[in-house]
Amino acid sequence: MPDKFQVVVIGGGPGGYVCAIRLAQLGFKTACVDSRDALGGTCLNIGCIPSKSLLNLSEKFYNTKNFSEQGIEVSGIKLNLEKMMKNKEKAVSTLTKGVEFLLKKNKVTYIKGKASFKSTIKISVLNSKKVERIVETEKTIICTGSEPVSLPKISFDEQRILSSTGALSLKSVPKKMLIVGGGYIGLEMGSVWSRLGSEVHVVEFLNHITPGMDSEISKEFLKILQKQGIKFHLENKVESIDKKSNEVIVKTSNKEGKKISFECDVVLVAVGRKPNTKNLNLQKVGINLDDKKRVKVDKKYQTNIKNIFAIGDVIEGPMLAHKAEEEGIAIAEIIAGQAGHVNYNLIPGVIYTMPEVATVGKTEEQLKENRTSYKIGKFPFIANSRAKSINETDGFVKILADSKTDKILGVHIIGSHAGELIAEMSLAMEFGASAEDIARTCHAHPTFSEAVKESALAVDKRPIHF
Ligand SMILES: Cc1cc2nc3c(=O)[nH]c(=O)nc-3n(C[C@H](O)[C@H](O)[C@H](O)COP(=O)(O)OP(=O)(O)OC[C@H]3O[C@@H](n4cnc5c(N)ncnc54)[C@H](O)[C@@H]3O)c2cc1C
């Protein structure tokens, strides 16, 4: 007799596990199926969490080496990469076990194995010993996430030709690392290895890094990363990647046809991710995909099959953990007959480099394109007392507000703690705040958040400290 559930969630990443917990809270008999050894999906196992662990420790290593300028003489600093990796693995395993505990606590049945559709109401789950279990379900949510894409004819060996997964687990610091792609994953991983001693080169096809970001912030970000020693080769296209016995040769060419050849120890291909729809047997039940091979859903996350839904990286939208989580909650509430909703205008994005970059709402380019008339308020961290007192003065805050109503339309921050500062502005924008609302809110002194207030004052051309 197959097990019977009201809802089966396929995928235990931030979309899937959050969705399963919310469904259980709402009273549904729920199962969550995941094929990995541990829950938490890409984010906890090979994404957000391990990358942030390495970003944090590599930043500490780099800063400690450079403290003498600030009056702290430290000698004998040595890198123990093996320990650093163990620390990362501990963070991952603590958190993934935590997710397993949360599923148990909420009475979600966790089934380990690869899921595929037998029919619209029957799911086959194959475990690592190839034992099949059939589960019956009234509704299914597909949350199978995404996986890295490579370049044509180049496959990842995770030793010399790396995806982000391999770049998170190198056993030694490469002398020279080439990164294909100037997006956030490439730049975060490039920062880690550059701080630990690698010579890092980034080859980017476009004439700027971080596509889609407010261009003023992107330009400043490029300057800061260059100052930190990362070398950028913009408007360059990779022509070939050849693996030799102890090096990789990467050949690129630019618009004018000028060729460069790089000999490096490892190449990280960070050119994007693709939705993970393989092995699910979607064609068997007739689920439609869109032109980018993502599961096609309507505004209520419903596929063309009425009892099957999809959320997270496997559908349209930014591939971000918090977007997947919000959708997980929304779909659970929709299924329960409530008004689940995600505000796609206000999904913040953060890059956890040094300094951080954080953004929410519209970029200046988008406002121009939409012919929205806007005002700009900017404030540099060099004029912020907290930033000055701790020597973290790179970057600025930029607020874009509607020129007629003063409503905040977009906020872009490059600077220390930008990832935390953006939360205030996401909340403010969710409540429809004006720049004047932020300008009149008392912010503690001395804090980085005063730069946000000052930039709101600057929208009306009345900053105090600049
Ligand atoms: C290096 C890196 C750093 C990142 N950093 C950040 C960050 O700082 N902030 C951020 O917001 N996002 C970050 N991301 C993106 C984030 O990890 C994803 O957006 C997020 O994990 C998507 O969640 P999801 O639930 O849709 O899918 P996933 O997390 O990919 O989870 C899907 C799960 O489904 C399982 N699965 C797939 N097919 C099947 C099947 N047939 N049967 C059973 N299980 C299956 C997979 O094994 C996986 O565990 C990062 C990604 C990478 C690679």
The ligand as a Gaussian input file, in Angstrom:
#p B3LYP/6-31G(d) Opt

LIG

0 1
 C       27.846000      29.429000      -4.395000
 C       26.440000      29.919000      -4.217000
 C       26.187000      30.941000      -3.321000
 C       24.890000      31.391000      -3.130000
 N       24.702000      32.405000      -2.241000
 C       23.450000      32.869000      -2.050000
 C       23.215000      33.897000      -1.106000
 O       24.132000      34.394000      -0.447000
 N       21.938000      34.325000      -0.923000
 C       20.896000      33.789000      -1.655000
 O       19.757000      34.229000      -1.462000
 N       21.096000      32.809000      -2.552000
 C       22.335000      32.332000      -2.762000
 N       22.527000      31.307000      -3.650000
 C       21.353000      30.794000      -4.402000
 C       20.528000      29.842000      -3.541000
 O       21.347000      28.791000      -3.113000
 C       19.344000      29.316000      -4.333000
 O       18.623000      30.405000      -4.864000
 C       18.418000      28.512000      -3.445000
 O       19.091000      27.417000      -2.884000
 C       17.203000      28.019000      -4.237000
 O       16.372000      27.278000      -3.395000
 P       15.431000      26.122000      -3.963000
 O       14.730000      25.574000      -2.781000
 O       14.630000      26.634000      -5.095000
 O       16.405000      25.026000      -4.590000
 P       17.687000      24.269000      -4.030000
 O       18.270000      24.921000      -2.867000
 O       18.558000      24.041000      -5.219000
 O       17.091000      22.886000      -3.516000
 C       16.568000      21.937000      -4.390000
 C       16.738000      20.575000      -3.776000
 O       15.990000      19.627000      -4.538000
 C       16.720000      18.431000      -4.628000
 N       16.235000      17.696000      -5.800000
 C       16.383000      18.024000      -7.104000
 N       15.770000      17.099000      -7.881000
 C       15.234000      16.183000      -7.041000
 C       14.494000      15.005000      -7.231000
 N       14.170000      14.592000      -8.447000
 N       14.108000      14.307000      -6.152000
 C       14.425000      14.723000      -4.900000
 N       15.137000      15.844000      -4.654000
 C       15.527000      16.555000      -5.724000
 C       18.165000      18.929000      -4.780000
 O       19.079000      17.916000      -4.451000
 C       18.174000      20.078000      -3.783000
 O       18.552000      19.621000      -2.514000
 C       23.816000      30.806000      -3.848000
 C       24.056000      29.755000      -4.735000
 C       25.352000      29.311000      -4.919000
 C       25.586000      28.170000      -5.866000

